[in-house]
Amino acid sequence: MMSAVIRITFIILLVASINFVYAQEQIPQVTVKSLEGQSIQFNEVMIPGQITIVSFWATWCAPCKKS
């Protein structure tokens, strides 16, 4: 049992470190639609030095819409 926990922990740390190494410093220039139907570019809402959480979901996904 303990070895399974160690393996899972190792895999999580490995994936996190790979993600950290290859992460982009800036989000690419992307235009998306807001809930109101307006076109928005990420660079318009991103504030340098602040953390921004972006959540993508589908309109047909009931649990996604609920969250």
Phi and psi restraints in degrees (range 20) as a CNS / XPLOR table:
assign (resid 1 and name C) (resid 2 and name N)
       (resid 2 and name CA) (resid 2 and name C) 1.0 -64.6 20.0 2
assign (resid 2 and name N) (resid 2 and name CA)
       (resid 2 and name C) (resid 3 and name N) 1.0 -36.1 20.0 2
assign (resid 2 and name C) (resid 3 and name N)
       (resid 3 and name CA) (resid 3 and name C) 1.0 -67.5 20.0 2
assign (resid 3 and name N) (resid 3 and name CA)
       (resid 3 and name C) (resid 4 and name N) 1.0 -31.2 20.0 2
assign (resid 3 and name C) (resid 4 and name N)
       (resid 4 and name CA) (resid 4 and name C) 1.0 -66.8 20.0 2
assign (resid 4 and name N) (resid 4 and name CA)
       (resid 4 and name C) (resid 5 and name N) 1.0 -40.7 20.0 2
assign (resid 4 and name C) (resid 5 and name N)
       (resid 5 and name CA) (resid 5 and name C) 1.0 -64.3 20.0 2
assign (resid 5 and name N) (resid 5 and name CA)
       (resid 5 and name C) (resid 6 and name N) 1.0 -41.8 20.0 2
assign (resid 5 and name C) (resid 6 and name N)
       (resid 6 and name CA) (resid 6 and name C) 1.0 -64.6 20.0 2
assign (resid 6 and name N) (resid 6 and name CA)
       (resid 6 and name C) (resid 7 and name N) 1.0 -42.3 20.0 2
assign (resid 6 and name C) (resid 7 and name N)
       (resid 7 and name CA) (resid 7 and name C) 1.0 -62.8 20.0 2
assign (resid 7 and name N) (resid 7 and name CA)
       (resid 7 and name C) (resid 8 and name N) 1.0 -45.5 20.0 2
assign (resid 7 and name C) (resid 8 and name N)
       (resid 8 and name CA) (resid 8 and name C) 1.0 -63.6 20.0 2
assign (resid 8 and name N) (resid 8 and name CA)
       (resid 8 and name C) (resid 9 and name N) 1.0 -43.1 20.0 2
assign (resid 8 and name C) (resid 9 and name N)
       (resid 9 and name CA) (resid 9 and name C) 1.0 -61.1 20.0 2
assign (resid 9 and name N) (resid 9 and name CA)
       (resid 9 and name C) (resid 10 and name N) 1.0 -42.8 20.0 2
assign (resid 9 and name C) (resid 10 and name N)
       (resid 10 and name CA) (resid 10 and name C) 1.0 -61.4 20.0 2
assign (resid 10 and name N) (resid 10 and name CA)
       (resid 10 and name C) (resid 11 and name N) 1.0 -44.7 20.0 2
assign (resid 10 and name C) (resid 11 and name N)
       (resid 11 and name CA) (resid 11 and name C) 1.0 -63.1 20.0 2
assign (resid 11 and name N) (resid 11 and name CA)
       (resid 11 and name C) (resid 12 and name N) 1.0 -43.1 20.0 2
assign (resid 11 and name C) (resid 12 and name N)
       (resid 12 and name CA) (resid 12 and name C) 1.0 -62.4 20.0 2
assign (resid 12 and name N) (resid 12 and name CA)
       (resid 12 and name C) (resid 13 and name N) 1.0 -45.1 20.0 2
assign (resid 12 and name C) (resid 13 and name N)
       (resid 13 and name CA) (resid 13 and name C) 1.0 -64.5 20.0 2
assign (resid 13 and name N) (resid 13 and name CA)
       (resid 13 and name C) (resid 14 and name N) 1.0 -37.7 20.0 2
assign (resid 13 and name C) (resid 14 and name N)
       (resid 14 and name CA) (resid 14 and name C) 1.0 -64.3 20.0 2
assign (resid 14 and name N) (resid 14 and name CA)
       (resid 14 and name C) (resid 15 and name N) 1.0 -47.3 20.0 2
assign (resid 14 and name C) (resid 15 and name N)
       (resid 15 and name CA) (resid 15 and name C) 1.0 -63.5 20.0 2
assign (resid 15 and name N) (resid 15 and name CA)
       (resid 15 and name C) (resid 16 and name N) 1.0 -42.4 20.0 2
assign (resid 15 and name C) (resid 16 and name N)
       (resid 16 and name CA) (resid 16 and name C) 1.0 -63.2 20.0 2
assign (resid 16 and name N) (resid 16 and name CA)
       (resid 16 and name C) (resid 17 and name N) 1.0 -41.0 20.0 2
assign (resid 16 and name C) (resid 17 and name N)
       (resid 17 and name CA) (resid 17 and name C) 1.0 -70.0 20.0 2
assign (resid 17 and name N) (resid 17 and name CA)
       (resid 17 and name C) (resid 18 and name N) 1.0 -38.3 20.0 2
assign (resid 17 and name C) (resid 18 and name N)
       (resid 18 and name CA) (resid 18 and name C) 1.0 -63.6 20.0 2
assign (resid 18 and name N) (resid 18 and name CA)
       (resid 18 and name C) (resid 19 and name N) 1.0 -42.5 20.0 2
assign (resid 18 and name C) (resid 19 and name N)
       (resid 19 and name CA) (resid 19 and name C) 1.0 -61.5 20.0 2
assign (resid 19 and name N) (resid 19 and name CA)
       (resid 19 and name C) (resid 20 and name N) 1.0 -41.0 20.0 2
assign (resid 19 and name C) (resid 20 and name N)
       (resid 20 and name CA) (resid 20 and name C) 1.0 -64.8 20.0 2
assign (resid 20 and name N) (resid 20 and name CA)
       (resid 20 and name C) (resid 21 and name N) 1.0 -42.0 20.0 2
assign (resid 20 and name C) (resid 21 and name N)
       (resid 21 and name CA) (resid 21 and name C) 1.0 -66.8 20.0 2
assign (resid 21 and name N) (resid 21 and name CA)
       (resid 21 and name C) (resid 22 and name N) 1.0 -41.5 20.0 2
assign (resid 21 and name C) (resid 22 and name N)
       (resid 22 and name CA) (resid 22 and name C) 1.0 -97.6 20.0 2
assign (resid 22 and name N) (resid 22 and name CA)
       (resid 22 and name C) (resid 23 and name N) 1.0 5.8 20.0 2
assign (resid 22 and name C) (resid 23 and name N)
       (resid 23 and name CA) (resid 23 and name C) 1.0 -67.3 20.0 2
assign (resid 23 and name N) (resid 23 and name CA)
       (resid 23 and name C) (resid 24 and name N) 1.0 145.5 20.0 2
assign (resid 23 and name C) (resid 24 and name N)
       (resid 24 and name CA) (resid 24 and name C) 1.0 -82.7 20.0 2
assign (resid 24 and name N) (resid 24 and name CA)
       (resid 24 and name C) (resid 25 and name N) 1.0 149.0 20.0 2
assign (resid 24 and name C) (resid 25 and name N)
       (resid 25 and name CA) (resid 25 and name C) 1.0 -78.4 20.0 2
assign (resid 25 and name N) (resid 25 and name CA)
       (resid 25 and name C) (resid 26 and name N) 1.0 -28.1 20.0 2
assign (resid 25 and name C) (resid 26 and name N)
       (resid 26 and name CA) (resid 26 and name C) 1.0 -130.1 20.0 2
assign (resid 26 and name N) (resid 26 and name CA)
       (resid 26 and name C) (resid 27 and name N) 1.0 149.5 20.0 2
assign (resid 26 and name C) (resid 27 and name N)
       (resid 27 and name CA) (resid 27 and name C) 1.0 -77.2 20.0 2
assign (resid 27 and name N) (resid 27 and name CA)
       (resid 27 and name C) (resid 28 and name N) 1.0 139.3 20.0 2
assign (resid 27 and name C) (resid 28 and name N)
       (resid 28 and name CA) (resid 28 and name C) 1.0 -62.8 20.0 2
assign (resid 28 and name N) (resid 28 and name CA)
       (resid 28 and name C) (resid 29 and name N) 1.0 156.6 20.0 2
assign (resid 28 and name C) (resid 29 and name N)
       (resid 29 and name CA) (resid 29 and name C) 1.0 -66.5 20.0 2
assign (resid 29 and name N) (resid 29 and name CA)
       (resid 29 and name C) (resid 30 and name N) 1.0 106.1 20.0 2
assign (resid 29 and name C) (resid 30 and name N)
       (resid 30 and name CA) (resid 30 and name C) 1.0 -131.3 20.0 2
assign (resid 30 and name N) (resid 30 and name CA)
       (resid 30 and name C) (resid 31 and name N) 1.0 139.6 20.0 2
assign (resid 30 and name C) (resid 31 and name N)
       (resid 31 and name CA) (resid 31 and name C) 1.0 -110.0 20.0 2
assign (resid 31 and name N) (resid 31 and name CA)
       (resid 31 and name C) (resid 32 and name N) 1.0 129.7 20.0 2
assign (resid 31 and name C) (resid 32 and name N)
       (resid 32 and name CA) (resid 32 and name C) 1.0 -128.5 20.0 2
assign (resid 32 and name N) (resid 32 and name CA)
       (resid 32 and name C) (resid 33 and name N) 1.0 168.2 20.0 2
assign (resid 32 and name C) (resid 33 and name N)
       (resid 33 and name CA) (resid 33 and name C) 1.0 -99.5 20.0 2
assign (resid 33 and name N) (resid 33 and name CA)
       (resid 33 and name C) (resid 34 and name N) 1.0 137.5 20.0 2
assign (resid 33 and name C) (resid 34 and name N)
       (resid 34 and name CA) (resid 34 and name C) 1.0 -80.4 20.0 2
assign (resid 34 and name N) (resid 34 and name CA)
       (resid 34 and name C) (resid 35 and name N) 1.0 174.5 20.0 2
assign (resid 34 and name C) (resid 35 and name N)
       (resid 35 and name CA) (resid 35 and name C) 1.0 -62.1 20.0 2
assign (resid 35 and name N) (resid 35 and name CA)
       (resid 35 and name C) (resid 36 and name N) 1.0 -25.2 20.0 2
assign (resid 35 and name C) (resid 36 and name N)
       (resid 36 and name CA) (resid 36 and name C) 1.0 -85.6 20.0 2
assign (resid 36 and name N) (resid 36 and name CA)
       (resid 36 and name C) (resid 37 and name N) 1.0 -2.1 20.0 2
assign (resid 36 and name C) (resid 37 and name N)
       (resid 37 and name CA) (resid 37 and name C) 1.0 90.0 20.0 2
assign (resid 37 and name N) (resid 37 and name CA)
       (resid 37 and name C) (resid 38 and name N) 1.0 6.7 20.0 2
assign (resid 37 and name C) (resid 38 and name N)
       (resid 38 and name CA) (resid 38 and name C) 1.0 -83.6 20.0 2
assign (resid 38 and name N) (resid 38 and name CA)
       (resid 38 and name C) (resid 39 and name N) 1.0 144.4 20.0 2
assign (resid 38 and name C) (resid 39 and name N)
       (resid 39 and name CA) (resid 39 and name C) 1.0 -80.9 20.0 2
assign (resid 39 and name N) (resid 39 and name CA)
       (resid 39 and name C) (resid 40 and name N) 1.0 129.2 20.0 2
assign (resid 39 and name C) (resid 40 and name N)
       (resid 40 and name CA) (resid 40 and name C) 1.0 -129.7 20.0 2
assign (resid 40 and name N) (resid 40 and name CA)
       (resid 40 and name C) (resid 41 and name N) 1.0 135.7 20.0 2
assign (resid 40 and name C) (resid 41 and name N)
       (resid 41 and name CA) (resid 41 and name C) 1.0 -97.8 20.0 2
assign (resid 41 and name N) (resid 41 and name CA)
       (resid 41 and name C) (resid 42 and name N) 1.0 141.6 20.0 2
assign (resid 41 and name C) (resid 42 and name N)
       (resid 42 and name CA) (resid 42 and name C) 1.0 -56.8 20.0 2
assign (resid 42 and name N) (resid 42 and name CA)
       (resid 42 and name C) (resid 43 and name N) 1.0 -37.9 20.0 2
assign (resid 42 and name C) (resid 43 and name N)
       (resid 43 and name CA) (resid 43 and name C) 1.0 -66.3 20.0 2
assign (resid 43 and name N) (resid 43 and name CA)
       (resid 43 and name C) (resid 44 and name N) 1.0 -14.3 20.0 2
assign (resid 43 and name C) (resid 44 and name N)
       (resid 44 and name CA) (resid 44 and name C) 1.0 -78.9 20.0 2
assign (resid 44 and name N) (resid 44 and name CA)
       (resid 44 and name C) (resid 45 and name N) 1.0 -26.9 20.0 2
assign (resid 44 and name C) (resid 45 and name N)
       (resid 45 and name CA) (resid 45 and name C) 1.0 -107.7 20.0 2
assign (resid 45 and name N) (resid 45 and name CA)
       (resid 45 and name C) (resid 46 and name N) 1.0 -12.5 20.0 2
assign (resid 45 and name C) (resid 46 and name N)
       (resid 46 and name CA) (resid 46 and name C) 1.0 -82.1 20.0 2
assign (resid 46 and name N) (resid 46 and name CA)
       (resid 46 and name C) (resid 47 and name N) 1.0 132.5 20.0 2
assign (resid 46 and name C) (resid 47 and name N)
       (resid 47 and name CA) (resid 47 and name C) 1.0 -111.5 20.0 2
assign (resid 47 and name N) (resid 47 and name CA)
       (resid 47 and name C) (resid 48 and name N) 1.0 118.9 20.0 2
assign (resid 47 and name C) (resid 48 and name N)
       (resid 48 and name CA) (resid 48 and name C) 1.0 -55.4 20.0 2
assign (resid 48 and name N) (resid 48 and name CA)
       (resid 48 and name C) (resid 49 and name N) 1.0 136.1 20.0 2
assign (resid 48 and name C) (resid 49 and name N)
       (resid 49 and name CA) (resid 49 and name C) 1.0 86.0 20.0 2
assign (resid 49 and name N) (resid 49 and name CA)
       (resid 49 and name C) (resid 50 and name N) 1.0 -4.8 20.0 2
assign (resid 49 and name C) (resid 50 and name N)
       (resid 50 and name CA) (resid 50 and name C) 1.0 -116.3 20.0 2
assign (resid 50 and name N) (resid 50 and name CA)
       (resid 50 and name C) (resid 51 and name N) 1.0 150.0 20.0 2
assign (resid 50 and name C) (resid 51 and name N)
       (resid 51 and name CA) (resid 51 and name C) 1.0 -82.7 20.0 2
assign (resid 51 and name N) (resid 51 and name CA)
       (resid 51 and name C) (resid 52 and name N) 1.0 132.1 20.0 2
assign (resid 51 and name C) (resid 52 and name N)
       (resid 52 and name CA) (resid 52 and name C) 1.0 -122.6 20.0 2
assign (resid 52 and name N) (resid 52 and name CA)
       (resid 52 and name C) (resid 53 and name N) 1.0 128.9 20.0 2
assign (resid 52 and name C) (resid 53 and name N)
       (resid 53 and name CA) (resid 53 and name C) 1.0 -100.8 20.0 2
assign (resid 53 and name N) (resid 53 and name CA)
       (resid 53 and name C) (resid 54 and name N) 1.0 126.5 20.0 2
assign (resid 53 and name C) (resid 54 and name N)
       (resid 54 and name CA) (resid 54 and name C) 1.0 -115.7 20.0 2
assign (resid 54 and name N) (resid 54 and name CA)
       (resid 54 and name C) (resid 55 and name N) 1.0 126.9 20.0 2
assign (resid 54 and name C) (resid 55 and name N)
       (resid 55 and name CA) (resid 55 and name C) 1.0 -119.6 20.0 2
assign (resid 55 and name N) (resid 55 and name CA)
       (resid 55 and name C) (resid 56 and name N) 1.0 120.4 20.0 2
assign (resid 55 and name C) (resid 56 and name N)
       (resid 56 and name CA) (resid 56 and name C) 1.0 -102.1 20.0 2
assign (resid 56 and name N) (resid 56 and name CA)
       (resid 56 and name C) (resid 57 and name N) 1.0 137.3 20.0 2
assign (resid 56 and name C) (resid 57 and name N)
       (resid 57 and name CA) (resid 57 and name C) 1.0 -152.9 20.0 2
assign (resid 57 and name N) (resid 57 and name CA)
       (resid 57 and name C) (resid 58 and name N) 1.0 164.8 20.0 2
assign (resid 57 and name C) (resid 58 and name N)
       (resid 58 and name CA) (resid 58 and name C) 1.0 -99.7 20.0 2
assign (resid 58 and name N) (resid 58 and name CA)
       (resid 58 and name C) (resid 59 and name N) 1.0 145.9 20.0 2
assign (resid 58 and name C) (resid 59 and name N)
       (resid 59 and name CA) (resid 59 and name C) 1.0 -67.1 20.0 2
assign (resid 59 and name N) (resid 59 and name CA)
       (resid 59 and name C) (resid 60 and name N) 1.0 -21.7 20.0 2
assign (resid 59 and name C) (resid 60 and name N)
       (resid 60 and name CA) (resid 60 and name C) 1.0 -86.5 20.0 2
assign (resid 60 and name N) (resid 60 and name CA)
       (resid 60 and name C) (resid 61 and name N) 1.0 -5.0 20.0 2
assign (resid 60 and name C) (resid 61 and name N)
       (resid 61 and name CA) (resid 61 and name C) 1.0 -93.1 20.0 2
assign (resid 61 and name N) (resid 61 and name CA)
       (resid 61 and name C) (resid 62 and name N) 1.0 102.0 20.0 2
assign (resid 61 and name C) (resid 62 and name N)
       (resid 62 and name CA) (resid 62 and name C) 1.0 -60.9 20.0 2
assign (resid 62 and name N) (resid 62 and name CA)
       (resid 62 and name C) (resid 63 and name N) 1.0 -46.6 20.0 2
assign (resid 62 and name C) (resid 63 and name N)
       (resid 63 and name CA) (resid 63 and name C) 1.0 -62.5 20.0 2
assign (resid 63 and name N) (resid 63 and name CA)
       (resid 63 and name C) (resid 64 and name N) 1.0 -33.8 20.0 2
assign (resid 63 and name C) (resid 64 and name N)
       (resid 64 and name CA) (resid 64 and name C) 1.0 -66.0 20.0 2
assign (resid 64 and name N) (resid 64 and name CA)
       (resid 64 and name C) (resid 65 and name N) 1.0 -45.7 20.0 2
assign (resid 64 and name C) (resid 65 and name N)
       (resid 65 and name CA) (resid 65 and name C) 1.0 -64.3 20.0 2
assign (resid 65 and name N) (resid 65 and name CA)
       (resid 65 and name C) (resid 66 and name N) 1.0 -34.3 20.0 2
assign (resid 65 and name C) (resid 66 and name N)
       (resid 66 and name CA) (resid 66 and name C) 1.0 -67.6 20.0 2
assign (resid 66 and name N) (resid 66 and name CA)
       (resid 66 and name C) (resid 67 and name N) 1.0 -37.4 20.0 2
